[in-house]
Amino acid sequence: MKTGIIIAIVCLMNTLVHAAPSSYPDSVPKPTQTNVAYGTHQRQVLDFWMAPQASNAHPAPLVFYIHGGSWQTGSKEIIRGCVDVKALLEAGLSVVAINYRYVSQAKEAGIVPPVKAPLNDAARALQFVRSKASEWHIDTTRIGATGASAGGCSSLWLAYHDDMADPASLDPIARQSTRLFCASVRVPQTSLDPQHMKDWLSRITYGGHAFNVSNQDFLQSRPKLLPWIKKYSPYAHVSADDPPVAIYYDNNLKNDLGAHSPQFAFQLQKRCRELDLFCEVRYAEFNGYRQYEATRYLIKTLKGPAPKNTSEKLNTNNHALPAFKKGSRLLFIGDSITDMNRGRNERDRNHYLGHSFVFMIAGRLGMDQPHAQLDFYNRGISGNTVAQLKARWQKDAIDMRPDLLTILIGTNDVGKKVKPQAFENDYRAILSASRKANPKLKIVLLDPFILQSGGLKNEQVWKARRSATDQLRTIVAKLAKEFDAVHIKTQDLFDSAAKSSSPDYWMWDGIHPLPQGHELMARQWIKALSKRWPQETLTAQTREPAQAILTCPSGHLPWKNLSEAHIDKSVDGDLKTKWCYVHHGRPLQWQVQLPTPRVVSSYSFTSANDMPKRDPTEWKWQGSMDGAEWTLLDHRKNESPFPKRLFKRSYSFENTQAYTFYRLTLLANQGDGHYQFAEIALEGIKNITKP
């Protein structure tokens, strides 16, 4: 009987939260603008209320509302169930309420997973709103999201997700930031991970629709869905520099009520406290919907001083930035595209960088990272081939002692019909020399490129030159992989740009970019380096990390399912305990997810107290930024058993990349049906726990 009452309450709650009226109730003021399209789909529309006090001189903070309905129903007109629009406007806050594509419409369109549509729509709508800042008098640095149920989940996903702005995009809306100042939500789902739901809640079957599986099959399907879960689950994105959030529930929702259970909020709050993040979870003092509480928090926060952490991560420049050590030397070398009439007298600080993409990169990073005190050097020389680079490499590259080396070469090799093999040999020689001189050197390689404009408009000339250029591009890609360099596909970049504007707009002669072309290259360079060497990397190396999360993604269970043999025993620091799993003839995996990316280049195993046959003979380590795409870091075969029990053995490998995920895959042992370890450790990684 009690269960039936609880289910009835949830159904009533869903009906109230998810109902989709055709218009706003009388208590909601008339919007300033209605059904403004932010996309091409009929549901990609929003309404906007401008605060009476908003002006160019005094832009207003903004409340960004996302409706609930399990991403399957609902509309922007149910905003009254979450916040009081009239009170927000009277307090000087503008308001936006959005519609988005349902998961059913995503499935019809072939979008995988379906939840990608409503979440990406929320991000796109937020970017669209920021693009309207001047017209709508919006303070883009103070935007707070709100919503109930799935709308609350979407709001938290935006709050915790790293900035999705694409500074290299030709679309001005896509260049806008997706970061928030705060979020205030009702009854949200904080995780889309079925394992979290199973661990946190005693009875729940929810969430499968987001990934196009049944709720009954959701947990069983988790291993193959995990990359998507990590991409679209708010909990997976929480990091130490995220904005504050507040979460509210009704008095009658204190029990375990499935998709609207407060356990979602309590578990998120626990995670936030580990990272010293503000996360308020409250029950209001009276029954009914908690629009008063959410409204109160949004007014107080958006009109008050910047909360802790928010100002550090809010990206007012609309672009991510790479991490550099203080005083890093950045060297750019190549031909005329790099040269661009650079001054040969470096004491002439107005002209020594020329006016190429090098100048633009130096300007942007110098403005955004003055504390880094970066040194930029341009060593491009017009007309150079890679052989000519080789001839001056010692003086103009190695003797410059760069921390980061960027090379763009090849267009003159094509023009002078240098054979691809000779190009590859000379290119490899200069890279080898630089790597030998500085094993820690960071390298960036740009593809040679052309467009069908200027002297290359002739079809026959164009095809011949493009074919030769593509041959060299293949070599650059090969060398980038061989030397672990950042590879920037500039030809692909300009091919895409030429589809939105004519080739002549980007290159006047088919070879040399115009200013907008150099700006396009500069943005892509910064974007690529920000992804490879994110800003968190340097600070993460100098402070004790917050808790990392340990999992066994291969799905194996402990020996006889005993808690004393569980995976967490591999990191408990106690040699009297051990991790002991039956492998069932399949690879067994041990994986850790870190709070921030870290560079790891060594690890250790400590043998368990007995059974040498359970010691591994073959294994591999991989690293990943997103848990989906993996890079092989170390592979060991035919390893001998440990010389004795409780013996620690250390290993190292070459790695300069910071990864968020590290995975150990055990492939073979001495012939036993189990693997076991007393301890497993990664260099510098502590405070690992089960999820």
C-alpha positions as CSV (number, residue, x, y, z in Angstrom):
1,M,0.0,0.0,0.0
2,K,2.8,2.4,1.0
3,T,4.6,1.7,-2.3
4,G,1.4,2.4,-4.3
5,I,1.0,5.8,-2.5
6,I,4.7,6.7,-3.3
7,I,4.2,5.8,-7.0
8,A,1.0,7.9,-7.1
9,I,2.9,10.9,-5.6
10,V,5.6,10.6,-8.2
11,C,3.1,10.3,-11.0
12,L,1.3,13.4,-9.7
13,M,4.7,15.2,-9.4
14,N,5.5,14.3,-13.0
15,T,2.2,15.5,-14.2
16,L,2.6,18.9,-12.5
17,V,6.2,19.3,-13.5
18,H,5.9,18.0,-17.1
19,A,2.5,19.4,-18.2
20,A,2.9,21.3,-21.4
21,P,0.4,24.2,-21.6
22,S,0.0,26.2,-24.8
23,S,0.5,29.5,-23.1
24,Y,1.8,31.1,-19.9
25,P,-0.5,31.5,-16.9
26,D,-1.7,35.1,-16.0
27,S,0.9,35.2,-13.2
28,V,3.7,35.2,-15.8
29,P,4.4,38.6,-17.5
30,K,4.2,38.7,-21.3
31,P,7.6,38.0,-22.8
32,T,9.5,40.8,-24.6
33,Q,10.1,38.4,-27.5
34,T,8.5,35.0,-28.2
35,N,9.5,31.9,-30.1
36,V,12.9,33.3,-31.2
37,A,14.6,30.6,-33.3
38,Y,18.0,29.6,-32.1
39,G,18.1,26.6,-34.6
40,T,16.2,25.2,-37.6
41,H,14.0,22.6,-35.7
42,Q,10.5,23.7,-34.7
43,R,11.3,23.1,-31.1
44,Q,14.6,25.1,-31.1
45,V,12.9,28.3,-30.0
46,L,13.0,30.5,-26.9
47,D,11.2,33.3,-25.2
48,F,12.9,36.4,-23.7
49,W,11.9,38.8,-20.9
50,M,14.1,42.0,-20.7
51,A,14.5,43.5,-17.2
52,P,13.1,47.0,-17.1
53,Q,16.4,48.4,-15.9
54,A,18.5,46.8,-18.6
55,S,20.4,49.1,-21.0
56,N,23.7,49.3,-22.9
57,A,25.2,51.1,-20.0
58,H,23.8,48.7,-17.4
59,P,23.3,45.2,-18.9
60,A,21.3,42.8,-16.7
61,P,22.2,39.4,-15.4
62,L,20.1,36.6,-16.9
63,V,18.2,33.6,-15.7
64,F,18.2,30.7,-18.3
65,Y,15.3,28.3,-17.8
66,I,15.2,24.7,-19.2
67,H,11.9,22.9,-18.7
68,G,11.5,19.4,-17.3
69,G,9.7,16.3,-18.7
70,S,12.3,13.5,-18.9
71,W,13.4,15.2,-22.2
72,Q,10.2,13.5,-23.6
73,T,7.5,16.1,-22.9
74,G,7.0,19.6,-21.4
75,S,7.6,23.1,-22.7
76,K,8.9,26.5,-21.8
77,E,5.5,27.6,-20.6
78,I,5.7,25.6,-17.4
79,I,8.4,28.1,-16.0
80,R,6.0,29.1,-13.2
81,G,6.6,25.7,-11.6
82,C,10.3,26.5,-11.1
83,V,10.8,30.3,-10.7
84,D,8.8,33.4,-10.3
85,V,9.4,35.4,-13.5
86,K,7.8,38.6,-12.2
87,A,10.0,38.6,-9.1
88,L,13.1,38.1,-11.2
89,L,12.2,41.0,-13.5
90,E,11.5,43.3,-10.6
91,A,14.9,42.4,-9.1
92,G,16.6,43.5,-12.3
93,L,17.2,40.1,-13.9
94,S,16.3,39.2,-17.5
95,V,14.9,35.8,-18.2
96,V,15.1,33.3,-21.1
97,A,12.9,30.1,-21.3
98,I,13.8,27.5,-24.0
99,N,12.3,24.6,-25.8
100,Y,14.5,21.8,-27.1
101,R,14.2,18.6,-29.2
102,Y,12.8,15.6,-27.4
103,V,14.7,12.3,-27.3
104,S,11.9,10.8,-29.5
105,Q,12.7,13.4,-32.2
106,A,16.4,12.8,-31.8
107,K,15.8,9.1,-32.4
108,E,13.8,9.9,-35.5
109,A,16.7,12.0,-36.8
110,G,19.2,9.3,-36.1
111,I,21.0,11.3,-33.3
112,V,23.1,9.0,-31.1
113,P,22.6,8.9,-28.2
114,P,19.2,10.6,-28.1
115,V,20.0,12.7,-25.0
116,K,22.7,14.5,-27.1
117,A,19.9,16.5,-28.8
118,P,18.3,18.2,-25.7
119,L,21.6,18.8,-24.0
120,N,23.3,20.2,-27.1
121,D,20.2,22.3,-27.7
122,A,20.6,23.8,-24.2
123,A,24.2,24.6,-24.9
124,R,23.4,26.1,-28.3
125,A,20.6,28.2,-26.9
126,L,22.9,29.5,-24.2
127,Q,25.5,30.5,-26.9
128,F,22.7,32.1,-29.0
129,V,21.6,34.2,-26.0
130,R,25.2,35.3,-25.4
131,S,25.4,36.3,-29.1
132,K,22.4,38.6,-28.4
133,A,24.1,40.3,-25.5
134,S,24.4,43.8,-27.1
135,E,20.8,43.8,-28.5
136,W,19.2,42.3,-25.4
137,H,21.4,44.2,-22.9
138,I,22.7,41.0,-21.1
139,D,25.6,40.8,-18.7
140,T,27.2,37.7,-20.2
141,T,29.4,37.1,-17.2
142,R,26.3,36.6,-14.9
143,I,24.0,33.9,-16.3
144,G,22.4,31.4,-14.0
145,A,20.5,28.3,-15.2
146,T,17.4,26.8,-13.6
147,G,15.0,24.0,-14.4
148,A,13.1,21.1,-12.8
149,S,13.7,17.4,-13.2
150,A,15.4,16.8,-16.6
151,G,15.6,20.6,-17.0
152,G,17.5,20.6,-13.7
153,C,19.8,17.9,-15.0
154,S,20.5,19.9,-18.2
155,S,21.2,23.0,-16.1
156,L,23.7,21.0,-13.9
157,W,25.3,19.6,-17.1
158,L,25.9,23.1,-18.3
159,A,27.2,24.2,-14.9
160,Y,29.8,21.5,-14.6
161,H,30.8,21.0,-18.2
162,D,34.0,22.6,-19.4
163,D,33.4,25.5,-21.8
164,M,32.1,24.2,-25.2
165,A,33.0,27.4,-27.1
166,D,34.9,26.7,-30.3
167,P,37.2,29.6,-30.9
168,A,38.1,28.3,-34.4
169,S,34.5,28.0,-35.6
170,L,33.3,30.1,-38.6
171,D,30.0,30.3,-36.8
172,P,30.0,33.3,-34.4
173,I,27.4,31.7,-32.2
174,A,29.6,28.6,-31.7
175,R,32.4,30.8,-30.5
176,Q,30.3,31.9,-27.5
177,S,30.9,30.5,-24.0
178,T,28.7,27.9,-22.4
179,R,29.9,28.6,-18.8
180,L,27.5,29.6,-16.1
181,F,27.8,31.9,-13.1
182,C,25.5,29.6,-11.0
183,A,22.6,27.2,-11.1
184,S,19.5,26.8,-9.0
185,V,17.3,23.8,-9.8
186,R,14.5,21.6,-8.5
187,V,14.3,17.8,-8.2
188,P,17.1,17.1,-10.7
189,Q,18.9,13.9,-11.8
190,T,22.5,14.6,-11.1
191,S,23.9,11.4,-12.7
192,L,22.8,9.4,-15.8
193,D,25.0,6.4,-14.7
194,P,22.8,3.4,-13.9
195,Q,25.5,2.1,-11.5
196,H,25.2,5.4,-9.5
197,M,21.4,5.0,-9.4
198,K,21.7,1.4,-8.2
199,D,24.2,2.4,-5.5
200,W,22.4,5.5,-4.4
201,L,18.7,4.4,-4.5
202,S,17.0,1.3,-3.3
203,R,14.5,1.2,-6.1
204,I,14.7,3.0,-9.4
205,T,14.4,2.1,-13.1
206,Y,15.1,5.3,-14.9
207,G,17.3,6.9,-17.6
208,G,17.5,4.3,-20.3
209,H,15.5,6.4,-22.7
210,A,18.4,8.9,-22.8
211,F,20.6,6.3,-24.4
212,N,17.9,4.4,-26.4
213,V,17.8,1.3,-24.2
214,S,15.0,0.1,-21.9
215,N,15.2,0.9,-18.2
216,Q,15.4,-2.8,-17.5
217,D,18.5,-3.2,-19.7
218,F,20.2,0.0,-18.7
219,L,22.5,-1.4,-16.1
220,Q,23.4,-4.4,-18.2
221,S,24.2,-2.1,-21.1
222,R,26.4,0.2,-19.1
223,P,29.8,-1.0,-20.3
224,K,29.1,-0.1,-23.9
225,L,27.2,3.1,-23.0
226,L,29.9,4.3,-20.5
227,P,31.6,6.8,-22.9
228,W,28.2,8.4,-23.6
229,I,27.3,8.4,-19.9
230,K,30.5,10.1,-19.0
231,K,30.0,12.7,-21.7
232,Y,26.4,13.6,-20.8
233,S,26.1,12.9,-17.1
234,P,26.5,16.1,-14.9
235,Y,28.3,14.2,-12.1
236,A,31.1,13.1,-14.4
237,H,32.0,16.7,-15.2
238,V,32.3,18.1,-11.6
239,S,35.7,19.7,-11.1
240,A,37.3,22.0,-8.6
241,D,36.7,25.3,-10.5
242,D,32.9,25.0,-11.1
243,P,30.2,27.5,-10.2
244,P,27.9,27.2,-7.1
245,V,24.6,25.3,-7.3
246,A,21.5,25.1,-5.2
247,I,19.0,22.2,-5.3
248,Y,15.5,22.2,-3.8
249,Y,12.9,19.6,-2.9
250,D,9.4,19.6,-1.5
251,N,8.6,18.3,2.0
252,N,6.8,15.3,0.5
253,L,9.9,14.2,-1.4
254,K,12.1,13.2,1.6
255,N,11.7,9.5,0.7
256,D,13.4,7.5,-2.0
257,L,11.1,8.5,-4.9
258,G,13.0,7.3,-7.9
259,A,13.9,9.9,-10.5
260,H,13.1,12.8,-8.1
261,S,14.9,11.3,-5.1
262,P,17.0,13.7,-2.9
263,Q,19.7,11.1,-2.9
264,F,20.7,12.5,-6.3
265,A,21.4,15.8,-4.7
266,F,23.0,14.4,-1.5
267,Q,25.6,12.4,-3.6
268,L,26.4,15.4,-5.7
269,Q,26.8,17.5,-2.6
270,K,29.2,14.9,-1.2
271,R,31.3,15.1,-4.3
272,C,31.2,18.9,-4.3
273,R,32.4,19.0,-0.7
274,E,35.4,16.9,-1.6
275,L,36.4,19.6,-4.1
276,D,35.4,22.5,-1.8
277,L,32.5,23.5,-4.1
278,F,29.3,25.2,-2.9
279,C,26.3,22.9,-3.3
280,E,23.2,23.8,-1.3
281,V,20.5,21.1,-0.8
282,R,17.3,22.2,0.9
283,Y,13.7,21.4,1.8
284,A,11.5,24.5,1.9
285,E,9.5,25.2,5.0
286,F,6.1,24.9,3.4
287,N,4.5,22.5,0.9
288,G,4.1,23.2,-2.8
289,Y,6.5,23.9,-5.6
290,R,9.7,25.6,-4.5
291,Q,9.8,28.5,-7.1
292,Y,10.3,30.8,-4.1
293,E,13.5,29.2,-3.0
294,A,15.0,29.0,-6.5
295,T,14.0,32.5,-7.3
296,R,15.5,33.8,-4.0
297,Y,18.8,32.1,-4.6
298,L,19.1,33.4,-8.2
299,I,18.4,37.0,-7.2
300,K,20.8,36.8,-4.3
301,T,23.6,35.2,-6.3
302,L,23.3,36.9,-9.7
303,K,23.0,40.3,-8.0
304,G,25.7,39.6,-5.4
305,P,29.5,39.3,-5.4
306,A,31.2,36.6,-7.5
307,P,31.0,33.3,-5.7
308,K,34.2,31.3,-5.0
309,N,35.6,29.6,-8.2
310,T,33.2,31.2,-10.6
311,S,35.4,34.1,-11.7
312,E,38.3,31.7,-12.2
313,K,36.6,29.5,-14.8
314,L,34.0,31.8,-16.4
315,N,35.4,32.3,-19.9
316,T,34.8,35.9,-20.8
317,N,37.2,35.6,-23.7
318,N,35.2,32.8,-25.3
319,H,38.2,30.6,-25.9
320,A,40.1,28.0,-23.9
321,L,43.8,28.6,-23.2
322,P,46.7,26.2,-23.1
323,A,49.0,25.8,-20.1
324,F,52.6,27.0,-20.2
325,K,55.3,27.2,-17.6
326,K,56.3,30.8,-16.7
327,G,58.9,32.1,-19.2
328,S,58.3,29.4,-21.8
329,R,60.0,30.0,-25.2
330,L,57.7,29.5,-28.2
331,L,59.5,29.1,-31.6
332,F,57.7,29.2,-34.9
333,I,59.6,28.3,-38.1
334,G,58.8,27.7,-41.7
335,D,58.5,29.6,-45.0
336,S,56.8,32.8,-46.1
337,I,53.4,32.0,-44.5
338,T,55.2,32.1,-41.1
339,D,57.7,34.9,-42.1
340,M,55.1,37.5,-43.3
341,N,57.7,40.2,-43.4
342,R,59.0,39.7,-39.9
343,G,61.7,42.0,-38.7
344,R,65.3,40.6,-38.5
345,N,66.1,43.0,-35.6
346,E,64.5,41.5,-32.5
347,R,65.2,44.7,-30.6
348,D,62.5,46.3,-32.8
349,R,59.6,44.9,-30.7
350,N,57.0,46.4,-33.0
351,H,58.0,44.4,-36.1
352,Y,60.0,41.4,-35.2
353,L,57.1,38.9,-35.3
354,G,55.8,40.0,-38.7
355,H,52.0,39.9,-39.3
356,S,51.3,36.2,-39.7
357,F,49.4,33.8,-37.4
358,V,52.4,34.0,-35.1
359,F,51.7,37.7,-34.4
360,M,48.1,36.9,-33.7
361,I,48.9,34.0,-31.3
362,A,51.4,36.2,-29.4
363,G,48.8,39.0,-29.1
364,R,46.1,36.8,-27.7
365,L,48.2,34.7,-25.3
366,G,50.1,37.9,-24.2
367,M,46.8,39.5,-23.4
368,D,45.2,36.5,-21.7
369,Q,48.2,35.1,-19.9
370,P,50.5,38.1,-18.9
371,H,51.5,36.1,-15.8
372,A,53.2,33.5,-18.0
373,Q,55.6,36.0,-19.5
374,L,55.9,34.0,-22.7
375,D,58.7,34.6,-25.2
376,F,57.8,34.3,-28.9
377,Y,60.2,33.9,-31.8
378,N,59.6,33.8,-35.5
379,R,62.1,32.1,-37.7
380,G,60.2,31.8,-40.9
381,I,62.1,32.6,-44.1
382,S,60.2,33.1,-47.4
383,G,60.9,30.5,-50.1
384,N,62.3,27.9,-47.7
385,T,61.9,24.2,-48.3
386,V,62.4,21.6,-45.6
387,A,65.9,21.0,-46.9
388,Q,66.7,24.7,-46.3
389,L,65.2,24.4,-42.8
390,K,67.6,21.5,-42.2
391,A,70.6,23.6,-43.3
392,R,69.9,26.3,-40.7
393,W,68.3,24.0,-38.0
394,Q,71.1,24.2,-35.5
395,K,71.2,28.0,-35.4
396,D,67.6,28.8,-35.9
397,A,66.0,26.0,-34.0
398,I,68.2,24.0,-31.6
399,D,70.3,26.9,-30.4
400,M,67.1,28.9,-29.7
401,R,66.3,26.3,-26.9
402,P,62.5,26.4,-27.4
403,D,60.1,24.8,-25.0
404,L,57.5,24.6,-27.8
405,L,58.3,24.3,-31.5
406,T,55.8,25.0,-34.3
407,I,56.7,24.0,-37.9
408,L,54.8,24.9,-41.1
409,I,56.6,23.8,-44.2
410,G,55.9,22.2,-47.5
411,T,54.4,24.6,-50.0
412,N,57.8,25.4,-51.6
413,D,58.7,21.7,-51.6
414,V,55.6,21.2,-53.8
415,G,56.4,24.2,-56.0
416,K,60.0,23.0,-56.5
417,K,58.8,19.4,-57.0
418,V,60.8,17.9,-54.1
419,K,60.3,14.2,-54.0
420,P,58.1,13.1,-51.1
421,Q,60.7,10.6,-49.8
422,A,63.3,13.4,-49.6
423,F,60.8,15.7,-47.9
424,E,60.1,13.0,-45.3
425,N,63.8,12.2,-44.7
426,D,64.7,15.8,-44.1
427,Y,61.7,16.5,-42.0
428,R,62.4,13.5,-39.8
429,A,66.0,14.6,-39.5
430,I,65.2,18.0,-38.0
431,L,62.6,16.5,-35.7
432,S,65.0,13.9,-34.5
433,A,67.7,16.5,-33.8
434,S,65.3,18.7,-31.8
435,R,64.0,15.8,-29.8
436,K,67.5,14.7,-29.1
437,A,68.5,18.2,-27.9
438,N,65.4,18.4,-25.7
439,P,63.5,15.2,-25.0
440,K,60.7,17.1,-23.3
441,L,60.2,19.5,-26.3
442,K,56.6,20.1,-27.2
443,I,56.1,20.0,-31.0
444,V,53.3,21.3,-33.2
445,L,53.2,20.4,-36.9
446,L,50.9,22.2,-39.4
447,D,49.9,20.7,-42.7
448,P,50.9,22.5,-45.9
449,F,47.8,23.8,-47.6
450,I,46.4,25.6,-50.7
451,L,43.0,26.8,-52.0
452,Q,41.8,27.2,-55.6
453,S,42.2,31.0,-55.9
454,G,44.6,33.4,-57.5
455,G,47.1,31.6,-59.7
456,L,45.7,28.2,-58.8
457,K,42.2,28.7,-60.3
458,N,43.3,26.9,-63.4
459,E,41.7,23.4,-63.0
460,Q,44.7,21.5,-64.3
461,V,47.2,23.4,-62.2
462,W,45.0,23.1,-59.2
463,K,44.6,19.4,-59.3
464,A,48.3,18.8,-59.8
465,R,49.3,21.0,-56.9
466,R,46.6,19.7,-54.6
467,S,47.6,16.1,-55.3
468,A,51.3,16.9,-54.5
469,T,50.2,18.8,-51.3
470,D,48.1,15.9,-50.1
471,Q,51.1,13.6,-50.4
472,L,53.1,15.8,-48.1
473,R,50.1,16.1,-45.7
474,T,50.2,12.3,-45.3
475,I,53.9,12.5,-44.4
476,V,53.2,15.3,-41.8
477,A,50.5,13.2,-40.2
478,K,52.9,10.2,-40.0
479,L,55.6,12.3,-38.4
480,A,53.3,13.9,-36.0
481,K,52.3,10.5,-34.7
482,E,55.9,9.3,-34.7
483,F,57.1,12.2,-32.6
484,D,54.0,12.6,-30.4
485,A,53.4,16.1,-31.8
486,V,50.2,18.1,-32.0
487,H,49.0,17.8,-35.6
488,I,46.9,20.7,-37.0
489,K,45.1,19.8,-40.2
490,T,45.2,23.3,-41.7
491,Q,44.2,22.1,-45.2
492,D,41.0,20.6,-43.7
493,L,40.5,23.9,-41.9
494,F,40.7,26.0,-45.0
495,D,38.6,23.5,-47.1
496,S,35.8,24.0,-44.5
497,A,36.2,27.7,-44.5
498,A,36.1,27.9,-48.3
499,K,32.6,26.4,-48.2
500,S,31.2,29.3,-46.1
501,S,33.1,31.9,-48.1
502,S,34.9,31.8,-51.4
503,P,38.6,30.6,-51.5
504,D,39.6,34.1,-52.5
505,Y,38.3,35.4,-49.2
506,W,40.9,33.4,-47.3
507,M,43.9,33.3,-49.7
508,W,44.6,35.9,-52.4
509,D,46.9,33.7,-54.4
510,G,45.9,30.2,-53.3
511,I,48.9,29.9,-51.1
512,H,49.2,32.9,-48.7
513,P,46.4,33.5,-46.3
514,L,44.8,36.9,-45.9
515,P,44.5,38.4,-42.3
516,Q,41.3,36.4,-41.7
517,G,43.1,33.3,-42.8
518,H,45.9,33.8,-40.4
519,E,43.4,34.5,-37.6
520,L,41.7,31.2,-38.5
521,M,45.0,29.4,-38.1
522,A,45.8,31.2,-34.8
523,R,42.4,30.1,-33.3
524,Q,42.9,26.5,-34.4
525,W,46.5,26.5,-33.0
526,I,45.2,27.7,-29.6
527,K,42.3,25.3,-29.6
528,A,44.5,22.3,-30.4
529,L,47.1,23.2,-27.7
530,S,44.4,23.8,-25.2
531,K,43.1,20.3,-25.7
532,R,46.5,18.7,-25.6
533,W,47.9,20.8,-22.7
534,P,44.9,22.2,-20.7
535,Q,45.4,24.9,-18.2
536,E,44.6,22.5,-15.3
537,T,47.7,20.5,-16.1
538,L,50.3,22.7,-14.5
539,T,48.4,23.5,-11.3
540,A,47.4,19.8,-11.0
541,Q,51.1,18.9,-10.9
542,T,51.7,21.2,-7.9
543,R,48.9,20.3,-5.6
544,E,47.5,17.2,-3.9
545,P,44.6,16.0,-6.1
546,A,41.1,15.5,-4.9
547,Q,39.7,12.0,-4.7
548,A,40.0,9.9,-7.9
549,I,37.5,7.3,-8.8
550,L,38.4,3.6,-9.2
551,T,36.4,1.2,-11.4
552,C,36.6,-2.2,-13.1
553,P,35.1,-1.5,-16.5
554,S,35.5,-5.1,-17.7
555,G,32.7,-6.0,-15.4
556,H,34.5,-8.7,-13.3
557,L,33.5,-9.4,-9.7
558,P,35.7,-10.2,-6.6
559,W,36.6,-13.8,-5.8
560,K,33.4,-15.4,-4.3
561,N,32.1,-11.8,-4.3
562,L,33.9,-11.1,-1.0
563,S,34.3,-7.5,0.1
564,E,37.8,-8.2,1.3
565,A,38.9,-9.0,-2.2
566,H,37.3,-6.0,-3.9
567,I,39.1,-3.6,-6.2
568,D,39.4,-0.9,-3.6
569,K,41.8,-3.2,-1.7
570,S,44.4,-2.5,-4.4
571,V,44.7,1.1,-3.3
572,D,44.1,1.0,0.5
573,G,47.7,1.1,1.5
574,D,47.4,-2.1,3.5
575,L,49.6,-5.0,2.5
576,K,47.5,-7.4,4.6
577,T,44.6,-6.9,2.1
578,K,44.5,-7.7,-1.6
579,W,42.5,-7.3,-4.8
580,C,41.6,-10.8,-6.1
581,Y,39.3,-11.2,-9.2
582,V,38.4,-14.3,-11.3
583,H,39.2,-13.4,-14.9
584,H,37.0,-16.1,-16.6
585,G,39.5,-16.2,-19.5
586,R,38.8,-12.5,-20.4
587,P,41.0,-9.4,-20.0
588,L,40.6,-7.8,-16.6
589,Q,40.6,-4.0,-16.2
590,W,41.5,-1.6,-13.4
591,Q,40.7,2.0,-14.2
592,V,41.0,5.3,-12.4
593,Q,39.3,8.6,-13.3
594,L,41.2,11.7,-12.0
595,P,39.6,15.0,-10.9
596,T,41.9,16.8,-13.3
597,P,44.3,15.7,-16.1
598,R,47.6,14.5,-14.8
599,V,50.9,13.4,-16.5
600,V,51.8,9.9,-15.4
601,S,54.9,8.0,-16.6
602,S,55.5,5.3,-14.0
603,Y,53.5,2.8,-11.9
604,S,54.1,0.0,-9.4
605,F,52.7,-3.4,-8.5
606,T,53.0,-5.0,-5.0
607,S,52.5,-8.8,-5.1
608,A,49.8,-10.4,-2.8
609,N,50.6,-12.7,0.1
610,D,50.3,-16.0,-1.7
611,M,49.7,-17.8,-5.1
612,P,52.6,-16.7,-7.4
613,K,50.7,-18.1,-10.4
614,R,48.3,-15.2,-10.0
615,D,51.1,-12.7,-10.8
616,P,50.6,-11.1,-14.3
617,T,52.8,-11.9,-17.3
618,E,51.3,-9.5,-19.8
619,W,49.5,-6.2,-19.4
620,K,49.1,-2.8,-21.0
621,W,48.4,0.7,-19.7
622,Q,46.3,3.2,-21.7
623,G,45.4,6.9,-21.2
624,S,42.3,8.8,-22.2
625,M,40.9,12.3,-21.9
626,D,37.3,11.3,-22.2
627,G,37.1,7.5,-21.4
628,A,36.2,6.8,-25.0
629,E,39.4,7.2,-27.1
630,W,42.4,5.5,-25.6
631,T,46.2,5.8,-26.2
632,L,48.6,2.9,-25.5
633,L,51.2,4.0,-23.0
634,D,53.0,0.8,-22.0
635,H,52.7,-2.9,-23.0
636,R,54.6,-5.6,-21.2
637,K,54.9,-9.3,-22.2
638,N,56.4,-12.4,-20.8
639,E,57.1,-10.8,-17.4
640,S,58.5,-13.1,-14.7
641,P,56.7,-13.7,-11.3
642,F,57.6,-11.4,-8.4
643,P,60.8,-12.7,-6.6
644,K,58.8,-12.9,-3.3
645,R,55.5,-12.2,-1.8
646,L,54.6,-8.6,-0.8
647,F,57.3,-7.4,-3.2
648,K,57.0,-4.0,-4.9
649,R,58.1,-3.7,-8.5
650,S,58.1,-0.4,-10.4
651,Y,57.9,0.4,-14.1
652,S,58.3,3.5,-16.2
653,F,57.3,4.6,-19.7
654,E,57.6,7.7,-21.9
655,N,54.6,10.0,-21.6
656,T,54.3,13.8,-21.6
657,Q,50.5,13.9,-22.1
658,A,48.1,14.7,-19.2
659,Y,45.2,12.3,-19.2
660,T,42.0,12.2,-17.0
661,F,41.7,8.3,-17.3
662,Y,44.3,5.7,-16.9
663,R,43.5,2.0,-17.5
664,L,45.4,-1.2,-16.7
665,T,44.3,-4.2,-18.8
666,L,45.6,-7.6,-17.5
667,L,46.0,-10.0,-20.4
668,A,47.8,-13.1,-19.0
669,N,49.2,-14.5,-15.8
670,Q,51.2,-17.6,-14.7
671,G,48.3,-19.9,-15.4
672,D,45.9,-19.4,-12.5
673,G,42.2,-18.5,-12.9
674,H,42.6,-15.3,-10.8
675,Y,44.6,-12.1,-10.8
676,Q,45.6,-10.6,-7.5
677,F,47.7,-7.7,-6.1
678,A,48.3,-6.3,-2.7
679,E,48.7,-2.8,-4.1
680,I,48.6,-0.9,-7.5
681,A,50.0,2.6,-7.6
682,L,50.3,5.4,-10.3
683,E,53.0,8.0,-9.9
684,G,51.8,10.9,-7.8
685,I,48.1,9.7,-7.6
686,K,46.6,9.4,-4.2
687,N,43.2,9.4,-2.5
688,I,41.6,6.8,-4.9
689,T,38.2,5.5,-4.0
690,K,35.4,3.4,-5.4
691,P,32.6,5.3,-7.2
